[in-house]
Amino acid sequence: MGAITESADGAIAVQGDETSLTFTAYEVRLADGTTIAHESRGGDMSSVWATDLGGDWFVEVAHLGDGPAGGELVMTVSHIGLDQTRRWVTIGALWADELPAHVAPSWPVAVDLALGLMEGSPEILPAAVSKDDVEALHQRLLGALHG
């Protein structure tokens, strides 16, 4: 039986029926030790990577553009059950409570694309962040760039 858990350090573990992975803001580590990271962080992924964890648990990881540090990843998880399909989205290090002095022009674009992943009311991870929070971040980023 699959599950998703959040740890205190921000890592998100996804357990399917056959295998599992752990997502952090800049890499994904599979149960067999394989690591997935964006090529700007030394990995092989340029835009999207996906896997089936078994038992109708599916994961997609994407690099939507650079955020505050570059190479940030986002993840969507889908579980297709008999009665309903559930989805979770995490935007990792694209999220920030406070903005740095300099905002890269690619950051609000990446957040805008991440908002597109939130259509259809998926659960947002970490649970402390809502879609409204991400929309407010997007507006703050645009304000920092364009005044």
BELNOR-V209397 format. One record per helix or strand of 2 or more residues. SS is the DSSP state (A for helix, B for strand). FROM is the first residue (numbers start at 0). LEN is the number of residues. Records with the same first field share a line. If there is no record, write none. Layout:
BEGIN
SS = FROM-LEN  FROM-LEN
END
This chain:
BEGIN
B = 2-4  11-4  19-4  27-3  34-2  47-5  56-6  73-7  84-6  122-3
A = 38-3  91-3  104-13  130-16
END
